[in-house]
């Protein structure tokens, strides 16, 4: 209601207010906000590779996390990604630590100077750069025997949209024997 003024004193009238109704948002299709989804952690206590599949097509960032991960050998850790199948060539990049620099074209080399039975921890982030090109960077280190940390960076172009991540080793034959690995996506 309008406020009316007559003479020297205003004539105030009361107005009624209504309480707004709030509703919860709903999402349809591609999320527009940051929604971080944790996949199920997998024990890295056997086998030569660990796969995470069924990553949704709208994902722009994947984080691979290592907690106490060990193998029975000294081959460097490798992450491979794919669209429909795992891509095993065309990668650029390297891992660098106090032990030097190690490059790989068969996957993202994310840790060098691996010590057998050494527990490793860290995280590697993979981002959609555009046109199915993905870039990677991360830190993974040995937390028990030689306390070394490796930085990594790399890139690869897939034939489609990323839908899977594989964690393995450069030689593909060392067996995981401790820890767990998980993936977050958003």
matplotlib code that plots the C-alpha trace (Angstrom):
import matplotlib.pyplot as plt

x = [0.0, 1.3, 2.3, 0.3, 1.2, -1.3, -0.6, 2.3, 1.9, 2.1, -0.8, 0.8, -1.2, -0.3, 0.8, 0.8, 3.9, 3.9, 6.6, 8.4, 8.3, 11.7, 12.1, 15.1, 16.9, 16.7, 19.2, 18.4, 21.0, 24.4, 25.1, 25.8, 27.5, 30.4, 29.3, 32.1, 31.4, 33.6, 33.8, 34.3, 37.9, 39.6, 42.2, 45.5, 46.6, 46.6, 46.7, 48.7, 46.1, 43.0, 40.2, 37.6, 34.8, 31.4, 32.6, 29.8, 30.2, 29.8, 32.9, 35.5, 37.9, 39.0, 41.3, 43.1, 44.1, 46.7, 46.8, 49.6, 49.9, 52.8, 53.9, 56.3, 58.7, 60.2, 58.3, 56.9, 53.2, 51.2, 47.7, 46.0, 42.6, 40.2, 37.0, 35.4, 38.7, 42.0, 44.3, 47.9, 49.8, 50.0, 50.8, 53.3, 54.7, 56.9, 57.4, 60.3, 61.8, 65.2, 66.0, 65.6, 62.9, 61.1, 58.9, 56.3, 54.2, 52.0, 50.3, 50.8, 53.9, 53.0, 55.7, 59.3, 61.9, 59.5, 60.9, 59.5, 57.3, 57.4, 54.0, 53.0, 50.4, 49.2, 46.8, 46.8, 44.3, 43.2, 41.3, 39.4, 41.3, 39.0, 38.2, 38.9, 42.3, 43.1, 45.9, 47.4, 49.3, 50.0, 52.1, 52.7, 55.4, 57.0, 55.9, 57.9, 61.2, 62.9, 60.4, 60.6, 58.0, 57.5, 55.6, 54.0, 52.5, 51.2, 48.6, 46.8, 44.0, 41.4, 39.1, 36.1, 34.9, 36.8, 34.8, 37.5, 40.8, 43.3, 46.1, 49.0, 52.8, 55.1, 56.1, 52.6, 53.8, 54.5, 51.8, 50.0, 50.5, 49.3, 47.0, 44.0, 43.2, 40.1, 38.8, 36.8, 35.1, 33.3]
y = [0.0, 3.5, 5.9, 9.1, 12.4, 15.0, 18.2, 18.0, 14.4, 11.4, 9.0, 5.6, 2.5, -1.0, -3.5, -7.2, -9.3, -12.8, -15.3, -16.5, -20.2, -21.8, -25.0, -27.3, -27.1, -30.1, -31.1, -32.4, -33.2, -31.8, -30.3, -26.6, -26.5, -28.3, -31.7, -34.0, -37.7, -40.3, -43.7, -46.7, -47.1, -50.2, -52.1, -52.1, -55.4, -57.7, -57.6, -55.5, -52.8, -51.2, -49.9, -47.3, -47.2, -45.7, -42.1, -39.8, -37.9, -34.5, -34.9, -32.2, -33.2, -36.5, -36.9, -40.2, -40.7, -43.0, -44.1, -46.4, -47.9, -50.4, -52.9, -55.9, -54.2, -50.9, -49.9, -46.4, -45.8, -45.1, -43.7, -44.5, -43.0, -43.8, -43.4, -46.8, -48.6, -47.7, -45.5, -46.9, -44.5, -40.8, -39.5, -36.7, -35.7, -36.9, -37.4, -35.6, -36.2, -36.0, -39.2, -37.4, -37.2, -40.1, -39.7, -42.1, -42.2, -45.1, -43.2, -40.5, -41.4, -40.1, -41.3, -42.3, -43.7, -46.4, -48.6, -52.1, -52.3, -48.5, -47.0, -44.2, -41.4, -38.5, -37.2, -36.7, -34.4, -34.9, -32.0, -31.7, -29.1, -29.1, -31.2, -34.5, -33.3, -34.0, -32.6, -34.1, -32.9, -34.3, -35.2, -38.7, -39.7, -42.5, -42.1, -44.9, -45.9, -43.1, -40.2, -38.9, -36.9, -36.8, -34.1, -35.0, -33.4, -34.6, -34.5, -36.9, -36.6, -39.3, -40.5, -39.5, -38.4, -39.9, -42.6, -44.7, -44.5, -47.3, -47.3, -49.6, -49.6, -48.7, -52.3, -53.6, -56.7, -55.4, -56.6, -54.2, -55.4, -52.7, -49.7, -48.4, -46.2, -44.1, -41.6, -38.4, -36.8, -33.5]
z = [0.0, -0.8, 1.9, 1.8, 3.4, 4.2, 6.1, 8.6, 9.7, 7.5, 7.3, 7.6, 6.6, 7.3, 4.6, 4.8, 4.0, 2.7, 3.5, 0.4, -0.5, -1.0, -3.0, -3.4, -6.8, -9.1, -11.8, -15.2, -17.9, -17.4, -14.0, -14.0, -10.6, -9.1, -8.1, -6.8, -7.0, -5.3, -6.9, -4.8, -3.5, -4.7, -2.8, -4.6, -3.0, -6.1, -9.8, -12.3, -13.0, -11.5, -13.7, -12.9, -15.6, -16.3, -15.8, -17.1, -20.3, -18.7, -16.5, -16.9, -14.0, -12.7, -9.6, -9.0, -5.3, -4.0, -0.3, 0.9, -2.6, -3.2, -5.7, -5.6, -8.1, -9.0, -12.2, -12.2, -11.6, -14.8, -15.4, -18.7, -19.7, -22.5, -24.4, -24.9, -24.3, -22.6, -24.7, -24.6, -26.9, -27.8, -24.3, -23.7, -20.3, -17.5, -13.8, -12.1, -8.6, -7.0, -8.9, -12.3, -15.0, -16.6, -19.7, -21.1, -24.3, -23.1, -20.2, -17.6, -15.8, -12.3, -10.0, -10.6, -8.2, -7.1, -4.3, -3.9, -0.8, -0.4, 0.4, -2.0, -1.5, -3.5, -6.1, -9.8, -11.6, -15.2, -16.8, -20.1, -22.0, -25.0, -28.1, -26.2, -25.2, -21.5, -19.4, -16.2, -13.2, -9.8, -6.8, -5.7, -3.2, -1.3, 2.3, 3.9, 2.6, 0.8, 1.3, -2.2, -4.1, -7.8, -9.8, -13.1, -16.1, -19.4, -22.2, -24.5, -27.1, -27.0, -29.8, -27.8, -24.3, -21.3, -19.6, -17.9, -15.9, -15.5, -12.9, -13.6, -13.9, -16.8, -17.3, -16.7, -14.8, -11.3, -8.9, -6.5, -2.9, -0.5, -0.2, -2.1, -5.0, -5.6, -8.2, -7.8, -10.7, -11.3]

ax = plt.figure().add_subplot(projection="3d")
ax.plot(x, y, z, "-o")
ax.set_aspect("equal")
plt.show()
